Amino acid sequence: MQLREKHLEDKKLLDQAKLCAKICKEFGVPFIVNDRPDIALLSGADGVHLGQDDLSPSLARQILGPNAMIGLSTHAREELDSSLDQPVDYISVGPIFETPTKPGRKGTGIGYLDYASSRANKPFYVTGGVTPQILPELYAHGARKFVVVRYLTTSVNPYDFARKLRDTLDGLSQC
């Protein structure tokens, strides 16, 4: 689970991160903080997810240590290529399709997913408009891990919507 709060004051963000870390630990779910290695360290999070304009993965690794989970967003071939030699455990690819959670950012398109599928030397997560309806297309182009935000956060019943995603993905993996 990732805590992605871009506009909270530091103290409130740290309080939320501590609560999330505690709950995730109880359920055995890895927990990462978006953008902020300092908050990840202070809250007891398992790691941090970095954007292209955040601290470098090398600095985050120095702050969090060798066992922390560090992820990095990529939006273009050059960024993906650069990430392959960085001390990150996973990368995100996208958003493949335009999404309101990344206002102003155009979708990278299926071609970028094809590129990532052929080049990535570490796990990658696909972002951008992930729903059960587009999972088959993404899966056909090599995606196996997905970031889902809006589909769940705007649903009337997140549990049922999550179940639909899981069932669709399970069906695809059996093909």
N, C-alpha and C positions, 0 to 999 in steps of 0.2 A: 504494500500500500504506500502511496506517495502523498505527503502533505504538500499541497501546492497553493499557498496563500501569498500572493504577491504584494498585498497592500496592508498587511497587519504591522503594527508597531512591534519592535523586537521582543519586548516582554510578553505580549499576548501570543506572538508566534511561538516563543519558547514554551509557554504554558500549554498551548495546544499540542506542540510536538511531544512534550513530556507525557501528556494524556494519551496521545496516539501510540507512543512507544510502549506504554504500559499495557494498553488494550491489545495491541498487536502481539506483544510478548505472551500474553495470556492465551492467545489463540494460535501461537506458533506461526504468525504471518510476518514475513520480513517487512520492515518499515524504513522508508527513506524520506528525507526532507528535500524539497526542491530548492536549488540555487544556493543554499546556505550551509557550508561545511561546519561553521561555528555552531549553528543551532543544532545540527545533526550530532555533533560531539557532546554538547551540553545536555541534550535531551536523552541521550542513550539510544539514538536511532541506529539502525544497522548500516546506514550509509547516506549518500547524497546523490541527487541527479542534477547535473550541470547543463547549462545552456552555453552557446557559443560565446556569449559576452560575460560569463561568470568567471570566477577563479579558474585557473588551469587545472586539469586533472592531476598534474604533478603536485601542485600546491595543496589540493584537496587531500591527496594521498599522504602528504607530510602531516597535515592536520589530523586526519582520521586514522592513520596507521595502515598497516599492510592487510589487515583482515576486513576492513570496511568495504562495503559494496559501493562502487562508484559507476554512475552511468553518465552518458553524454548524448545530447541531442545533435542530430545531423539533419541538414536540409538540402544538401547538394553533394555532388560526387566528390568535390575537393575536400569537404568537411569529413565525409565518410573515409576517404583515403587517409586523411590526417589522423583520424581516430584509431586507425589500425595499429599504430605504434605507441599509443598513449596508454597510461596505466589505468584503463577503465575495464570494468567487468562486463559491461553491455553497452550497446548504443541504441538510440531510438532513431527511427527513419520516418521522415515525413514532416508535416502531415501529408499523407498521400492524397487525400481529398481535403478541400478547404473546410475549415471548421470554426465555429464561433469561439472556441476556447483559445484560438490563436488569431485574434482579430488582425486583419491586414496582411496576413501571410497566405499567399496563394498555395494551393496544393502542389506537391512535387510531382505527382502523377505516377502511374504504374511503371513507367520506364525507370524511375529512380528505385522503386522496389526491386525490379529485375536486376539492376546494378548492384544493389545491396545484397541480394540473394547470391549473386555470383562472386562477390568480393569479400564480404564480412568474414573475419576470422574469429569472431566472438558472437555470442548471442545478440540478436537485435529484436527490438519491439517496433511494431508498426503503429503509427499514430494517425489520427485524422478521420473522423466520421465512421468509426467502426461500429457496425450493426450486424445482426444475423444475416441480413440481406446481402451485404457486401463481403462477408467472410469467405464465401466460396471463391470469389475473384481474387481476393488477397492471398488465400491459401494456394490457389493455382499458380501464383507468381512467387511462391517460396516463403511466405509469411507463416510463422508458427507461434509467435508471441505477439500479443496485442495490448495496446493501451486503450482503455475505454473510460470516457469521462461523461460526456453529455448524454449518451444513450441511457446511462444508469441514473445520473443525477437529476434528469428531468422526467424520469418515469414515475408513474403513479405507484408502482410496486417494484422497487429495485430487485427484490429477491426473484420474482418471476422473470424479469428481464435478464438478470444474470443467468438464470437457469436456461433461458432460450439461447443465450450466447454459448453456454457450456454444451448444451445438447447439439447445437449446430457444429461446433468445433469437434466434438466427439464423433459426430457422423462423418465429418470430412476426414478425420484421421483414420477411420476404418476403411476408407476407399482405397 
